[in-house]
């Protein structure tokens, strides 16, 4: 099955992207990034509960962007990269 990545931004000439390497198992530190949309914290709370129930060997680390209107600041991205093995970014409205 061919995988297609769809970019929701309004780029006139799409940027080519490649997928990051995927792991068969999830162990270690999982970062949950709340992008600061309304009720995003509710989604992150539920996701954390489900992950901890299904993957008891993981450590959940939570992060939050200052605003959903801009990309995460460089310092936040560096911190997530240093402190995490996996990242899940979530939003909600």
C-alpha positions as CSV (number, residue, x, y, z in Angstrom):
1,X,0.0,0.0,0.0
2,X,1.4,3.3,-1.0
3,X,1.5,6.0,1.7
4,X,0.7,9.6,0.7
5,X,1.5,12.6,2.9
6,X,-0.9,15.5,2.5
7,X,0.3,18.9,3.6
8,X,-2.6,21.2,4.7
9,X,-0.7,24.4,4.2
10,X,-1.2,26.6,1.2
11,X,2.1,26.0,-0.5
12,X,2.1,26.8,-4.2
13,X,4.9,24.4,-4.7
14,X,4.7,21.5,-2.2
15,X,7.9,20.7,-0.2
16,X,9.0,17.1,-0.7
17,X,9.2,15.3,2.7
18,X,10.2,11.8,3.7
19,X,8.8,9.9,6.6
20,X,10.9,9.4,9.7
21,X,12.0,5.9,10.5
22,X,9.3,4.0,12.4
23,X,9.9,1.6,15.3
24,X,8.1,-1.7,15.7
25,X,7.7,-1.1,19.4
26,X,7.2,1.9,21.7
27,X,9.4,1.9,24.8
28,X,11.1,4.8,26.5
29,X,10.1,8.4,26.7
30,X,7.0,9.6,24.7
31,X,6.5,13.3,24.3
32,X,2.9,14.6,24.0
33,X,2.9,18.0,22.5
34,X,-0.2,20.1,23.0
35,X,-0.3,22.8,20.3
36,X,-2.4,25.1,22.5
37,X,-5.7,24.8,20.6
38,X,-8.9,24.9,22.8
39,X,-9.5,21.5,24.5
40,X,-6.2,20.1,23.3
41,X,-5.3,19.4,26.9
42,X,-8.4,17.1,27.1
43,X,-7.3,15.1,24.1
44,X,-3.7,14.9,25.5
45,X,-5.1,13.7,28.9
46,X,-7.1,10.9,27.3
47,X,-4.2,10.0,25.0
48,X,-1.8,9.8,28.0
49,X,-4.3,7.5,29.9
50,X,-4.6,5.2,26.9
51,X,-0.9,5.0,26.3
52,X,-0.1,4.2,29.9
53,X,-2.8,1.5,30.0
54,X,-1.5,-0.2,26.9
55,X,2.2,0.5,27.2
56,X,3.2,0.3,30.9
57,X,6.9,0.6,30.2
58,X,6.8,4.1,28.7
59,X,7.4,7.4,30.4
60,X,5.0,10.2,29.3
61,X,6.5,13.7,29.0
62,X,4.1,16.6,28.3
63,X,4.9,19.7,26.4
64,X,2.8,22.7,25.2
65,X,3.4,25.3,22.6
66,X,2.9,28.9,23.6
67,X,0.4,29.4,20.8
68,X,-1.1,27.4,18.0
69,X,-0.7,30.2,15.5
70,X,3.1,29.8,15.2
71,X,5.5,26.9,15.0
72,X,7.0,25.6,18.2
73,X,9.9,27.8,19.4
74,X,13.4,26.4,18.7
75,X,14.2,25.9,22.4
76,X,11.0,23.8,22.9
77,X,11.8,21.7,19.8
78,X,15.3,21.1,21.1
79,X,14.1,20.2,24.6
80,X,11.5,17.7,23.1
81,X,14.2,16.1,21.0
82,X,16.6,15.8,23.9
83,X,14.1,14.5,26.4
84,X,12.0,12.1,24.2
85,X,12.3,9.0,22.0
86,X,8.9,9.5,20.4
87,X,6.6,12.5,19.8
88,X,2.9,12.7,19.4
89,X,1.5,16.1,18.5
90,X,-2.2,16.6,19.1
91,X,-4.8,19.3,18.6
92,X,-8.4,19.7,19.2
93,X,-11.2,22.3,19.0
